[in-house]
Amino acid sequence: MKRSWNQLSQQSNGIYAVADFERAAYRLVTEQVLYAGDRTARAAYHLVEDHFDDYVAALAPLGIRLERNAHYRYVVAMPAHGEGAPVTLEETLLLLVLRQRYDEAARQGQIEEQGEVVVELPELQEAYQALAGRAMPDVGALRALARTLRRWGVCRLVESEGDDPQPFHLRARPAIVEIAGEQWLQRLDQHNRDDADAEDAAEDDDATA
């Protein structure tokens, strides 16, 4: 670590305690993305941003590298290794579909001021079918998937108001560019291999029955 939390606390003239630095580091690792525009993450974001090199040094031994986007004002913690909590095929597909919609909006200049892209359900359904080759999950399942993606800092669900026929829409967040990269394509490939292995095993069972 470049400087200890205790040193940083002393240098802040009592503005920050050691626990403040520890909590910000924990939130960054567990939530993966801190946005300055999020009310609940704002303080942690500014603490990491103001002491970025110290957080880089602190998390490097854990195999975590930090990236920051000054334009949209967020910090991302990226694990150097692909291991971690299991990710379902449905989570992977939705993330990759949202990344595709984000890239398309960027090409068309449709990214909002805070770096978000609105994805309406009809648009999502069409993109999901085209990219994944299967029907989009139903509304209940989609809500649950969106909650997971929200915890990764790549998406948020916004409830509809008034007479909007769709119950909600999704907003793809800018950190999706860093998070939904090569590692997620590898996970999708692993899911495909697992499905192929399962089909082969089923064929073998049928042949020996």
N, C-alpha and C positions, 0 to 999 in steps of 0.2 A: 504494500500500500504506500502511496506517495506520502500521505500524511494520515495520522491516526484520527479517528473520530474525536478523540479527546482534544487533539491539537486544533482541529477545525472548530470545535466548540469554543475553545478558549479564544481563538482568533476572531470569533464572531461577536466578542464583547457581550456575551450573555444572551444574544438574540436566539441562538440555537443551542439546545442541549444535545448531549451524546445520543440520547434516545431518538431525537429528531432525525439524525443522520442514519441511524440504524433502521428506523421505520421506513424512510425513503428508499433505502437499499432493498428492504424486504418487499415493499410494494412493487418496485421495479422488476424484481425477479419473479414474483408471483403473478403480477398482472401483465407483465411483458411490455406494455406501452403506457407511458404517462403523457397525457395531453394537457397543455397549458389551458386550453379552453374548457376542460372539465372541472367543475367546481370542486369536486371531492379530491381531485388529483393535482390541483393547481399548486398547492404549497410544496408537495413532494417534487413536482416537475421543476420548480424554480430552485429548489435545494440541489437537485442533481445537475441542472443546467449551470448553476453558479460554481459548482465544484466538480465539473465533468471529468477532468483528468484524474481526480482522486477516486471517483466511482469507477472509472475505467480500470485503474490499478487495483481496486479492491475486488472487482468481480472477475478479472482475468484469471486468477488461480482456479476459479470455479468453471472455467471453460465458457465464460459468457462474455461476449463482446457487445459494446454499446454503439449505437448509431443515433444521430440526432438530425432532425430536419428543422432548420432555423426558420424556413418560410412558413410551414404549417405548425411549427412549435410543438414538437413531440420528441420523446426519447424512447428508443426501442432497445430491449435487452434480447440479444440473439444467442441462443445456445450454439456452441461450436459443433456439438454432436447431435445426431438425430434421435438418440434414445430419449425416453420420457414416458409420460402417460400415454396409454393407447389411444389412438384417434380412429374413429369409425370411418367407414367408407362414405357415409352420408355427410359427415362433417367435412371430410376432404373435398367431396364433390361441390358442396355449397360454397366452400371457401374459394375454390378454383373458378366457379361460375361468377362469383362476385368480383374476383380479380379480373376476369375477362371483361365484365361490364365496366369496371373502373378504367381499364386500359382503353376501352372504346370511348368512354366519356372524355378521357384525356385527349384522345386524338381529335375529338369533335369540339374541344374547348368548353365542355359542360361541367367542369369541376367547380364547386362552389367556393366561396371565399375561405372557409375553414378547411378546404381540401376534401370535402365529402362529396359523394355522388349518390343521388337519389335513385333507387331501383324499385320501380313499381312492380306489383305482383304479376301482371300480365307479361311484362317485359322479362321478369325473372323466369317465368314459366317457359317462355319461348327459348330463352338462352339455355336454360337447364336441359330442355329436350334436345337442343342442337348440340350442346357440348357433351352432356353425359349419356345421351342416347336412351334416356328413360324419363318417366314422368316425374315432375317435381313432387316432393313430399306434400302431404296434405297440410292444411293450415295449422293444426295442432302440433304436428311434428316439426313444421317449419319454425313455429314459435320456440320450441325447445332447442332446435339447432341454432337459432339466432341468439339465444341466451348464452350458449357456449361460445359462439364467435364474439359476442360482446366481451366476454371475459378475456379473450385474446387481444382485444383492442382493435379489431378489424371491421366491426359492424355494430350497428345499433338499430333497434326496432322502434318505429314511431307509430303510435296508434292513429288511426284516421279520425277525422272529425266531420260533423255534419252529415251530408247525404252521400259521402264517398262510398261507392259500392264495395271497395276492397277494405278489409278490416284493419290493415296496417300496410306500411311500406318499409323497406330496409334502406339504410344509409351505409354505404361502404366507406370506411374511414381511410385516411391516407397511408397509415402504417401497413395497410394490406400489401403495398408494393414491396416492403422489406420482408414481411412475414410469409406471404404466399409465393415463395420462390422455388428454387430447384429442390429443396428438401421436401416440399409438398408434392411435387411431381414424382419424386422417388417413393413417397408413401402411397400415392395412387398406383404406381407400378407394382408395389408390394401387394396391395389389395388385389390387383388383377392376377398376380402370380398365385396368391392364396386361393382365389376363386378357381383358377385353372387346376391347381393341385386337388381341390375338393372335388371337382368334376371328374378328374382322373381316378380318384379313389372310389367315387361312386360307380364309375364304369367297371373298375376292377371287381368291386363287390357284386355287381350284377352278373359279371362273367363267371364268377365262382359259385353263384347261388345255385 
